[in-house]
């Protein structure tokens, strides 16, 4: 089972190319199908609307600069660190999380 799947039960079925076989699914995995995709779309739309409302008006230009800097730092971290960890399979929690 991929390491990232342990923290996101059911999400792996929605990502193209990462479908899990039924025999690989754990009994406690949640699977709500298309509702996951719809919730993700609505969440992204909400985030875009909030960011736009806080950065587009003239009085909030400093917010736009802050958002751009934070996104640039996150992108650089993804390019320089996270991609390597994902490809090596070392990203994620240090061990199996027991709830």
Secondary structure, DSSP 8 states (H G I E B T S, - for coil): --GGGGGSTTGGGTSTT----GGGS-TT----THHHHHHHHHHHHHHHHHHHHHHSSGGGHHHHHHHHHHHHHHHHHIIIIIHHHHHHT--S-SS----
